[in-house]
Amino acid sequence: MSTGGTVHVVGPAASGRRVDVVVAELLGVSRSAAARRIDAGDVRVDGAPARRNRVLAAGDRLEVLAGDVPEVAAPPVPPVRYRDPHLSVLAKPPGLVVHPGTGHRGDTLVDALVGAGWPLAPGEDPERPGIVHRLDRDTSGLLLVAHTEEARAGLSAMLARHEVDRRYLALLAAVPAEPRGVVDAPIARHPGRRAAFAVVEGGRPARTRYRVLDRGEVAVAGTPRPVAAVACGLETGRTHQVRVHLDAIGAPVAGDPVYGADRALAAALGLERPALHAARLALRHPVTGADLVVTEPLPADLVAAWTRAGLAVPDVAPAP
């Protein structure tokens, strides 16, 4: 933490605004850089460490301690597959975290959108403006972003009612026993591994549909190993849901060591991340009522893995 600094008494112009926004303007830096100063404990309100989402009031004493946190450039905005005044659909690349959290400040999708000046619905969590659902860091594919509060509320309600068709393509490290099925199993935090989730009695209800599209094999240390390509559909949206449910039926996503896929198989397939891709979104527009269908083909790294396994590369994600 830095020492010394300057004190600003909040006036009417800054009243009702977030700390990170006001600090960014005071310092002449990006909002992401201001947020890092706040997270480092370099900003206080009335003598107490501030939170970036605190709303200031007239008369508050805002203290910014001396020192600086190096500027971190926000990532570029991912490719836009659909955009209107109310919502967008983006093609998230693997490796991009969706919103700020522990260990990720300034390098997330939200930071990219804020840095580019995109309008984002504030929603209920100021850390996640515009975000109505998420993809895991290493999952690629389609993601909805809400620009207006009307769109955010509508999309959130539709997701809760299972009215958004979300389809995934996955390459599995084994072939499921049944060619088609529904995994209906509750999910909660893993009892022994804090960063993982598991099927746990009493967890939150979760349902995933799947269908085997093709079967193949890949040689691991000279031994053929069976693999499968599947289409999956979400009826709920729990954290890591597809990955947890496929592992629960004995066919984890290839390249996903968190949920049972071994590294030797991943290496044979050339995978450096779980082979999971959000390939299709279909919904009725929450504001205009128009039907909206967006598809995203497999990215190059997954096309290469499918090809190594002798699997047919699908053009779109069919119904599971």
N, C-alpha and C positions, 0 to 999 in steps of 0.2 A: 504494500500500500504506500502511496505517496504521502508527503506531509506538507503543511502549509496550504495556501490556496486562497480563493476569493469567495466571498459570500454575496449572494444576490437575493434581494427581497422580492418575492413573487408579486407582480402587479396584476391589474385586471386583464392585460393582454395575454398573460401566460396562465391565468387561472382556468382550471378545467382541462388543461392539456397534460399529456404524459411527461414524466420526467425525462425519458430518453429523447423525446422530440425537442424539448426545451434545451437540454444539455447540448444536443447536436447543433442547435442554432447558436447557442452561446459560444461554443468552441470553434464553430465553422468547420465541423467534420461531419462525416456520414452518420446516419442513425446507428449503423452497426458498430462504428468506432465508439460512439457515445455509450452504447449498450455495454461494450467491453469495459469501459471506464466504470460504469455502474456495477457490473458484476465483480470487478476487482476491488470494490469497496471504496472507490475514490470519489463518490458522490454521497452527500448526506442531506437530509431534510430535517430541519430543527434538531440537528445534532445526531440523528440516528442514520445508519446506513440505509440508502434508498433502494427500492426495487424499481426496475426499469418501467413497470406498468403502473406505478403509483400516479394518481391524478393530483396535480398540484392545486392549491387554493391560494387566494390572495392573502398575503402576509406571511406565507411560509418562507423560512430561511433556507435557501438552496446553496449549499457549499460544494464547490468543486475543488478538490485538493490538487496541489501542484503535481506535475508529472504528465506523462503521456503513455498511451498504449498504441503500439504501431498499428497503422491502418492495414486492414486485411481486405483485399479486393473481393467484392461480392462475386459469386460465380455468374456466368452468363445465363440469361433466361433460356430454358430448354425450348426445343422446337414447338411451335404452336400449331396444333392440328384443327382447332376451331376456336373462334373468338367472336363475341358480340358484346354489347354494353353490359350484359348481366353476368356472363360466365365465360370461362375458357376451358379448353381441354389441351393439356400439355403432354408431350412425350418425355417423361422423366428418364434421364440416363441412369445406369447403375452407378453407385457410389455417391449419389447426391442425397443428402438428408433433407427431409421435407420441411421441418420447422426447427427452431432453436431448442436446445436442450443441453443436458450435461455433456460437455466436451465439444459442443457444436454451437459456436456463436460467430456470426458473420459469414458462414460458408454454406448456408442452407438455401433451399428453394425460396423460402419466404424472404431471406435477405436479397436474393436475386431480384425478386419481384418488387420489393420495396425500393431497392437501389435503382431500378429501371423506371420508377414512378408509376407503377401499375396501381389502379384503384382496387382496394381489397376490402371486402366486408369485414367489419371489426369482429363480429361474432361474440361468443361468450368468453373466449380466451385470448387476451391481447397478444400472447406469444404466437398465436396461430391465425393471423388475419387471412381471410379468404379460403382457409383450408376446411373442407367438409369431410374428407376421408384421406387416408395416407397410404403410401407404399413403403415397404421396408427399404432401407438404404440401398441394398444391392439388388433390389427388384427393379426391372425396367418397365416402361410402359405408360399407359394413359392415366392421367390424374385430373380430376375436376378442380377448378378454382372459381370461387364466387367473387364477383366484383361489387355486387349490391347486397344489402341486407335482405331484400325480398328474395333474391336468388339463393342466398345462403340458407335462409329459413326453409325455403321450399325444397332445396336439395337435401338438407338434413332430415326433413320429414319423410321424403321419398326413400332415402336410405334406410330409415328406421322401419318403414313399411315394406321394405324389400322390393321397391319399384324401380330400382336401377339395375339393369342387367350388366354385371361385371364378369367378364370371362378372362381366364388366364390360360396360358400354355406352359407346360412344364415337362422337363425331361427327368424321369425318375431312375433311381439307382437300382430298381428291381421292378418286376412286373406285378401289378396288383392281382390278387387271387380272383377277383371278379372283374369282368371287362367293363362293367358300368355299375355305379352305385351312389349312395348318399352316405356320407359320414356325419352322423348326428351325435356329437359328443361335446360335453361342456369343456371350456378352456379357462384356465386360470394360471397365475404365475407358478412356475415350476417350484416345487417344494424345496429342492436342493440347489438350484442354479438360478441366481437372481436375474440374470440377463435372458433367461429362456422361459418359455411357456410350455404347458403340457395339458393333456386331457386329465382333468381332475374332477372327481365327484363333488358336486356343489358349485362348480365354476359357472361362468356365464354361458348360456345356451349358444351353440354354434352349429351351423349346418353347411356342408360343402358337397356339391355334386361333382362327380368326375366321370369321364369316359375315356377309355384307352383308344387312342387314334392309330397307333402303330407300335410294333415291337421290333427291337434290334438287339445288337450285342456289340461289345467292345472288349478287346483283349487287355487283360490286366495281368502283368507278369506271365504272359503266355497262356493264360486261361481265359476262355470266352466268358464274359459276364452279361447276363440278360439285362436289358434296359427297356423303358417304354416311354412313349410320348403320350401325354394326356391333355385333355381340355378340362378345365375346372370352372365351376360357377359358384359364386358366393351367395348364400341366402342370408348370412350375417356378416359382420365385419370385425371380427376380433383380431387383436394383434397376433401376427405370425400364423393366422388361421390355416391357410393352405398348407404351409410347411408342417405345422403340428399335426393336422389331420392326415396328411399323406404318410407321415412317419408312423402315425398310429395304426395304419393298415399295413405296415411293413414295407412301404415303398417310398422312402424319403426322396426329396428333391436332390438330384445329383449336384454335387458341388456345395452341399450344405452340411458342413461338419457339425453344426450346432444340433441338428436333428438327425444324425445317424448316418449320413453319407460319407464314405471313406475317401481319404485324400488321394489314394492311388487311382481310384476310378475317376475322380475329378481330373487328375493329371492326364490320364489316358484320353479323356474327352477334351482336353485343353481348356478346362473351366477354371476360372479364378473367382467365381461367385456362384451362388445358387442359380440353377437354370430355370428361372421363373420370370414370366413376362406377362404384364397386364395388356392383353391384346385387343379387347373390345369393350366399349361402353355404349349402352343403348338406354335411352330414357325419353320421357316426354318433358320438354323444356318447362321448368317450373314457373316461368313468367309468360312466355308466348303460347305455350301449349303445343308447339310444333314437335314432331318426332325428330330425335337427334340420335344418329348412329355414327360412331367414330371407331375406326379400326387402326391398328398399328402392327406392321409386320415384325417378325423376329429381328432383333439386331444382329450384326455380323458375328459377334462372338457365339451367340446361340445357334445361328445357322451353321457355323463350323462344327459345333458339338453335335447337332442333329446329323450332319453329314458324316462325321466320324463314326457314329453309331449305326449308320445305314438306315436312318429314319427319313421318311418323306417329310419335307419342310412344308407345313401348311401355309396357305395364303392368308387365311383368317382363322379365328378361333370359332369352331362350330359349337353348337349347343351341346353341353355335357349331358 
